[in-house]
Amino acid sequence: FLPQRERDWCSVQLWARDNTPVDAMFFTPMRLQGFRSFSRRSTVIEWLDGAAMHWAPGFEKEWVYRIGELYALTGGDVPENMRFDQSLRAQSFVRLGKKYGAGYVIDEGQEPLPFSLLYSEGGLKVYRLPGSQGAL
């Protein structure tokens, strides 16, 4: 038996697997891990990716850089005064989506993002970034 949040997370992953291109890239909430497990889709970064430094020396520099860019943006625990407002978050997702080739955002924020909402499960929402390929 899984807690509801974990069941919602698995449902989002399965939806992504069944409804997005195989080469789709996602921004995922920093507090949730293992998106690749059921989705079979890529993420820009996950906290656990840092372990790759053990078999790919030098990777830790890119990992630290991406964590720095995305931690607050994707829901990492940061003080209230360091959080992005929704407009800046949206602009940042678009800019970083182009940089990293990501076309989708999975968000657990309370305020909706101004993108096409493709799927919602519990508190998790899947958005398509402007200019990216849509769901299948």
Buried (B, 14 or more C-beta within 10 A) or exposed (E): EEEEBEEBBBBBBBBBBEBBEEEBBBBBBBEBBBBBEBBBBBBBBBBEBBEBBEEEEEBBEBBEEBBEBBBBBBBBEEEEEEBBEEEEBBEBBBEBBBEBEBBBBBBBBEEEBBBBEBBBBBEBBBBBBBEBEEBE
